[in-house]
Amino acid sequence: MHPLWSSCNRRSKITHIHLLGIALLLLLFLASPTTSCKEEEKASLLGFLDGLSQNSGLPTSWQNDTNCCLWDGIICNMDGAVMDISLASIGLEGHISPSLGNLTSLLRLNLSGNSLSGGLPQELLSRNIIVLDVSFNKLNGEFHELQSTPDSEMKVINISSNLFTGHFPSTTLGSMKNLAALNMSNNSFTGEIPSTLCVDKPFFAVLDLGYNQFHGRIPTELGNCSHLRVLKAGQNQLIGTLPAELFNVTSLEHLSFPNNHLQGTLDHVGKLSNLVILDLGWNGLNGKIPDSIGQLKRLQELHLDNNNISGVLPSALSNCSNLTTIILNDNNFLGELKRVNFSTLSNLKFLDLRSNKFTGSIPKSLYSCSNLVALRLSVNNLQGQFSSSISNLRSIRFLSLSYNNFTNITDALQILSKLRTLTLLLIGGNFKNETMPEYDTFHSFENLQGLALNECSLYGHLPNWLAKLKKLRGLVLDNNKLSGPIPTWINSLNLLFYLDISNNNLTGEIPTELMEMPTLKSAHSDPIIFKFPIYMTGGFQYRATSGFHKMLNLGNNKFSGVIPPQIGQLQALLTLNLSFNNFHGDIPPSIGNLRNLQVLDLSYNDLTGPIPSSLERLHFLSRFNISNNDLEGPVPTGGQFSTFPDSSFFGNPKLCSPTLMHHCNSAKATPVSIISTGEYIDKVIIAVTFGMFFGVGALYDQMILSRYIYFG
C-alpha cells in the first residue's frame, strides 16, 4: 500500500473514532435524567410502588427524591418520560400494578429475580414495550388469556421460572411480528406446541419452552422458522420423531429436547452445520450416530445420554474439533474406542461413556486430551492395565473407571497417583481377587477427596498409605475380603466424614480413635458440600453443588466387643450401620445424643438388655433396625418409634409391645417369626448399604455421578 494512502486511512480512522466518541457523549447526555419527570409518569411509578409490600427492597431514592428520573432503576428520555425500568433482584414483593402500562414511552421493563406474585397486567403488552423480563418471580395466571396491542413492537419476552399455567399463548403472540426471543421455560404450561408459531415473525430467533407440561408432537412447521438459532423444549412430554423439516433450519445453534419421549434416528443431523449444542438426552432415540456428525464443525456439546442408540462411535467424531463435552452414557454403543482419534479433540473437558458395551483398552489418543476435567468409562467391558500415559491428563479432577475388567491394582495406583489434580477416583469393580497394596510405593494422591475401591474382592488389610490422604472426605472399600482391625491412624484423616467398609472380614473392636473423627463429632449437622465435576441428566446444569451426609458403615464384618459409649460423641452422624457383626452388651444410651441420626441399624448382633429410652430423642430417625439380637423389655413408644414396622424388632423374643406378637402383659411369650439371614441380607444390605452415597454396583456410580459439579 502506498504510504500516502496508509497515512490517509490512519487519519480517517482517528477522525472516525473522535466522531464516534462525541456521538456517544451526546447520546448519554440526551438519555440522562437532567430534566424533571412528568407528573403523570411519576404518578404511574408511585402506583407501582403502592402495589408492593412494605418489605420490598426499593431504594430510598424512590421516596426521598421528587424527580423520578433520578430514582434508582429509572432511565428517562430528554422529554422526562420513563423509557427504561430495571429493578432486577432487589427483593421486590407484592403485585405488578397496571399503572406501569400508562408509561407511554416505556421500552424496556426488567423485574426479574424478585418475589412478585399475582398476574401479569394486560397493560404491559402495549405496542411500545420492546423488552419485557419478569422471569424468576412467583407470577401466575393463564398467559394465553392476555391480548397484545395490534402491531406490538415487542421483541423480547422472558416469563420463565414463574407459576404460569394454561395453553401456549398463540393469540397473545399472534400480532407480535417483531418478536425475536420468547422464553416460557420453567412454568406449568400445557397443551401442544402450535404450528403457527413462526407465522409473520421474520426475526424470530430464540424459543425456550423447557420444563413445562407440553405434549404431542413437534410441529413440522418449525422448519419455517428460517432464522431460529435457539430451540429448547426439554423436560416436557413430547412424543414422536424429530421432524425432518427441522433439520432444514440451518441457522440453529442450540437444539435441546432432553427428557421427553422422542424416538427415531439422527440421520439428518449433519445438515445443521451451525450447531453448537445438541442435547437430546433421556429420550428413546435409536439407530447409530451417523458419519455426517463430522460436518458439525462448530459443535461444542453433544448430549445423547440415556437413549437406545447403538453401533460404534463414528470416526468422523474426530472432525468435531471444538467439542468440549461428550455425554453418551447409558446407551448400547459397542466396539473399541480407538475408532475415534481423541487427539484432535484438544478442547474436550467432559467425556461420559458410562454403561455401554465398549470393549478393548483405553485408547492412547485419549491421553492427549490435556484439558479433560471429568472422564467416566465405568460399566463397560474395557480391559487391560492402565498406561503411564494417563499422567498427561493434567487437568483431570474426576475419574471413574469402575466395573470393567482392569487388572494390576498396584501399578494402577502407582500410575493414577501422579494425577495431581485428581479429586475423586472411582475404580471399584475391577482387580478381582488381587491383594490390596499395603505400603506406600507410589505418590500420595495429594488432592484426593474421594476414593472408591469397592466390590473388588481384594485381600489384605486396610493399607497404611491411606493415612497419607490428608484431604480424603469419602472412603469406600465395601464388598472386598479385607481382614484385620481398623487401624489406629484412622483419626488422622481429619476431613473424613463418609466411611463404608461394610461386607469385608474385618475383626477386632471398634477403636477409640474412630470415635475421635473431627468431622463426625461436629454438632453442625449440615451436609458437607461435594463439588465434583459430575453429570447425569440432560436437563441439569453443570457446576451445581450437592450435599452428601455423614455416614459410618461397618456392617457385615466380624467386629466384636461392645459398642463403645463414646459413639455418642459423633453427633454429626446421619447414618450408623453396625449390623451383621458380633457386638455384645447393651445398646449405649449415648446413641441418643446423635440428634441428627436418620438411619440406625444394629441388627444381627448379640446385643442384650433393654432399648434405651434415650433413643426417643432421635426425632429425625426414619430407618431403625435392631432385629435378631437378644434384647428384652418394652419397646419405647415415644419419638419415632410408633412409625417403625414390626420387622425392625423381629428376632428378639424378650421384647414386647402392643404391636408385637409378644405383648408386655402376657404371661407367656408368643413365638416370634424370625426371617432367615439370607432373606434379611437381601432386604437390609440392599436397601441400606447399596442406597448410600458410595453404594455398590451401578447404582452407586450413577448416584454419585448425579451432575457435573465442583467439590471445594
Helices and strands as residue ranges (DSSP letters): H 3-31, H 39-50, H 61-64, G 68-70, E 74-76, E 82-86, E 93-95, G 98-102, E 108-110, E 115-118, G 122-125, E 131-133, E 138-142, G 143-145, E 156-158, E 163-167, H 170-174, E 181-183, E 188-190, E 206-208, E 215-217, G 220-224, E 230-232, E 237-241, G 244-248, E 254-256, E 261-263, G 269-271, E 277-279, G 291-295, E 301-303, E 310-311, G 315-319, E 325-327, E 332-336, G 337-339, G 342-344, E 350-352, E 357-360, G 364-368, E 374-376, E 381-384, G 388-392, E 398-400, E 405-406, H 409-416, E 424-426, E 450-452, G 464-468, E 474-476, E 483-484, G 488-492, E 498-500, E 505-508, G 512-516, H 518-521, E 528-530, E 546-548, E 551-553, E 558-562, G 565-569, E 575-577, E 582-585, G 589-593, E 599-601, E 606-609, G 613-617, E 623-625, E 630-634, G 641-643, G 646-648, E 654-656, H 677-684, I 685-689, H 697-704
